Amino acid sequence: MRADPLRFSAPRIRVHDNPDLFSCLGASWRDLANNLVGFGPFLGPDWCELWWDSFGEGNQLHVLEFGEQDALVPLYRTPEGLVSFLGGQDVTDYVGVVGPSSLHPAIGSAVVDHLADSSSPGEGKDWERFTAVAVPAESGFTAAVALAAIRRECDVRLTNEQSVMMRLPSSWDAYLASVGKKERHEIRRKERRLARELGPLRLEEGGIDPGVALDTAVERFIEMHRLSKGEKGEFMMGSMADFFRIVVRHFAAEGSLRLDTLFAGDEAVAATVGFADNFGYYLYNSGFAVDLGRLSPGNVLLGMLIRREIAYGRRVFDFLRGDERYKFRLGGVSRPLKRLEIRSPVK
């Protein structure tokens, strides 16, 4: 039964701080997450548990249940007094309330009241800072949190971010027509040039084709990613690479993983990790053979993925967080996100 937002102004809150919450709440949490549209795997219990197991050491779970499992706010606390969403900000593209959008404003106010009026279980400081990164702006959560925090004389910072997404048309021809003559020419030219110089193009579809060796594919992806320039190449080290391996194995078994590798001739030239559900495809991360950058293998692979997802009837291709130019060039539009930070009043 859905909660009535008119009767949800002062919802009952139950705090879950034991790691067994993922099994105890898993079924209801999964149902709530599955009713959300356009968030990929990021608000579900599987993603949050994998992240917690990989990066949660030394911190404390602090998942808030509202009403009778009407909604959840999956948080954690650090000994230094930070309260934030499970998933962190480095590997998770969307966070927020797991529950009906009609409840988000009341829940936002209730979260601030909960932090201000009660000490959370466990050792460590009371909360000093609350952060929420990459909350879709269409949710009333961040605005409600900010207003409630201002009333309690907290320091509030609310800034804008964005992800980029694209509504998919019914056919590949319609997509090509939508991006305009110049980009349409570039998509075709780059694909032809890559095939001409290196050999026939082939898409290996891990997560779709059961014959793909995922362990081999993920190591190949990690190696490509590490060869990237700058911070991107440095990102895929140690525990982060281990997290990607775990994510690939788990979501491949669950059915939503897409680990795609583009071959030109016999050579792997680009790879992506993404997720798919009934609503859309979510492009999570990518890598390509940097020595072949002049042939734009990453762009060629993206074009092939867009074409495939149109054929599968997906409604949205979500490029996720970041405002890189190629996303808009391929037809993406901005999805506004909010970044929120509040600090407790000085006592």
Long-range contacts (C-beta under 8 A, 24 or more apart in sequence): 2-70, 2-100, 3-66, 3-67, 3-70, 3-71, 3-100, 3-103, 5-100, 5-102, 5-103, 5-106, 8-66, 8-67, 8-70, 8-103, 8-106, 9-106, 10-110, 11-66, 11-67, 11-70, 11-103, 11-106, 11-107, 11-110, 12-66, 12-67, 13-64, 13-65, 13-66, 13-110, 13-114, 14-64, 14-65, 15-62, 15-63, 15-64, 15-65, 15-120, 15-121, 16-61, 16-62, 16-63, 16-64, 16-65, 17-60, 17-61, 17-62, 17-63, 17-120, 17-121, 17-122, 18-61, 19-52, 19-61, 21-61, 21-63, 22-48, 22-49, 22-52, 25-63, 25-65, 25-69, 25-72, 28-69, 29-72, 29-98, 32-69, 32-71, 32-72, 32-98, 32-99, 33-98, 35-100, 36-98, 37-279, 38-136, 38-165, 38-279, 38-280, 38-316, 38-318, 39-94, 39-96, 39-136, 40-93, 40-94, 40-275, 40-277, 40-280, 40-282, 40-284, 40-318, 40-320, 41-251, 41-256, 41-275, 41-282, 42-87, 42-92, 42-93, 42-94, 42-95, 43-74, 43-94, 43-95, 43-96, 43-98, 44-98, 46-250, 46-251, 46-254, 47-87, 47-92, 48-74, 48-86, 48-87, 50-243, 50-246, 50-247, 50-250, 51-86, 51-87, 51-88, 51-91, 51-92, 51-243, 52-76, 52-86, 53-246, 54-239, 54-242, 54-243, 54-246, 55-88, 55-239, 55-243, 56-86, 60-120, 60-121, 60-122, 60-124, 61-86, 62-120, 64-111, 64-114, 66-99, 66-103, 66-107, 66-110, 70-99, 70-100, 70-103, 71-97, 71-98, 71-99, 71-100, 71-103, 71-107, 72-97, 72-98, 72-99, 73-97, 73-98, 73-107, 73-111, 74-98, 77-120, 77-122, 77-124, 77-127, 78-124, 79-123, 79-124, 79-125, 80-124, 80-125, 80-128, 81-124, 81-125, 81-126, 81-127, 81-128, 81-129, 82-127, 82-128, 82-129, 82-130, 82-131, 83-115, 83-120, 83-127, 83-129, 83-130, 83-131, 84-130, 84-131, 84-132, 84-133, 85-131, 85-132, 85-133, 89-131, 89-133, 89-134, 90-235, 90-240, 91-240, 91-243, 92-134, 93-134, 93-163, 93-282, 93-284, 93-320, 93-321, 94-134, 94-135, 94-136, 94-163, 94-337, 95-132, 95-133, 95-134, 95-135, 96-132, 96-135, 96-136, 96-139, 96-141, 97-139, 97-141, 101-138, 101-139, 101-140, 104-139, 104-140, 104-141, 104-144, 105-140, 105-141, 105-143, 105-144, 106-144, 107-141, 107-144, 108-140, 108-141, 108-142, 108-143, 108-144, 108-145, 108-148, 109-144, 109-145, 109-147, 109-148, 111-145, 111-148, 112-145, 112-148, 112-149, 112-152, 112-154, 112-342, 113-148, 115-344, 116-152, 116-344, 126-344, 127-344, 128-343, 128-344, 129-341, 129-342, 129-343, 129-344, 130-340, 130-341, 130-342, 131-339, 131-340, 131-341, 132-338, 132-339, 132-340, 132-341, 133-161, 133-339, 133-340, 134-161, 134-163, 134-321, 134-337, 134-339, 135-337, 135-338, 135-339, 135-340, 136-335, 136-336, 136-337, 136-338, 137-335, 137-336, 137-337, 137-338, 138-336, 142-338, 142-340, 145-340, 145-342, 146-340, 146-342, 149-342, 152-345, 153-345, 154-342, 154-343, 154-344, 154-345, 155-342, 155-343, 155-345, 156-340, 156-341, 156-342, 157-339, 157-340, 157-341, 157-342, 158-338, 158-339, 158-340, 159-338, 159-339, 160-336, 160-337, 160-338, 160-339, 161-321, 161-336, 161-337, 161-338, 161-339, 162-321, 162-323, 162-334, 162-335, 162-336, 162-337, 163-318, 163-319, 163-320, 163-321, 163-322, 163-334, 163-335, 163-337, 164-318, 164-319, 164-320, 164-322, 164-323, 164-324, 164-327, 164-328, 164-332, 164-333, 164-334, 164-335, 165-280, 165-316, 165-317, 165-318, 165-319, 165-332, 165-333, 165-335, 166-306, 166-316, 166-317, 166-318, 166-319, 166-330, 166-331, 166-332, 166-333, 167-315, 167-316, 168-280, 168-306, 168-309, 168-310, 168-314, 168-315, 168-316, 168-317, 169-310, 170-310, 171-310, 172-307, 172-310, 172-311, 175-306, 175-307, 175-310, 175-331, 178-331, 179-329, 179-330, 179-331, 183-329, 183-330, 186-299, 187-299, 187-303, 190-295, 190-296, 190-299, 190-300, 190-303, 191-300, 191-303, 191-304, 193-295, 194-264, 194-269, 194-295, 194-296, 194-297, 194-300, 195-264, 197-264, 197-295, 198-264, 198-265, 198-267, 198-269, 198-292, 198-295, 199-264, 199-265, 199-266, 199-267, 200-264, 200-265, 201-262, 201-263, 201-264, 201-300, 201-304, 202-262, 202-263, 203-260, 203-261, 203-262, 203-263, 203-301, 203-304, 203-308, 204-260, 204-261, 204-262, 204-263, 205-258, 205-260, 206-248, 206-252, 206-257, 206-258, 206-259, 206-260, 206-261, 207-251, 207-252, 207-255, 207-256, 207-257, 207-258, 207-259, 208-258, 212-259, 214-248, 214-249, 214-252, 214-259, 217-248, 217-259, 217-261, 217-271, 218-244, 218-245, 218-248, 218-259, 220-261, 220-268, 220-271, 221-259, 221-261, 221-271, 221-272, 221-273, 221-287, 222-287, 223-287, 224-268, 224-270, 224-271, 224-287, 224-288, 224-289, 225-285, 225-286, 225-287, 226-287, 227-287, 227-289, 227-290, 228-287, 228-290, 229-290, 244-273, 244-285, 247-273, 248-273, 251-275, 260-301, 260-305, 262-297, 262-300, 262-301, 262-304, 264-295, 264-297, 269-295, 269-297, 269-300, 269-301, 270-297, 270-298, 270-300, 270-301, 271-301, 272-301, 272-302, 272-305, 274-305, 276-309, 276-312, 276-314, 279-314, 279-315, 279-316, 280-309, 280-314, 280-315, 280-316, 280-317, 280-318, 281-305, 281-309, 281-314, 281-316, 281-317, 281-318, 282-318, 282-320, 283-317, 283-318, 283-319, 283-320, 284-320, 299-326, 302-326, 302-330, 303-330, 306-330
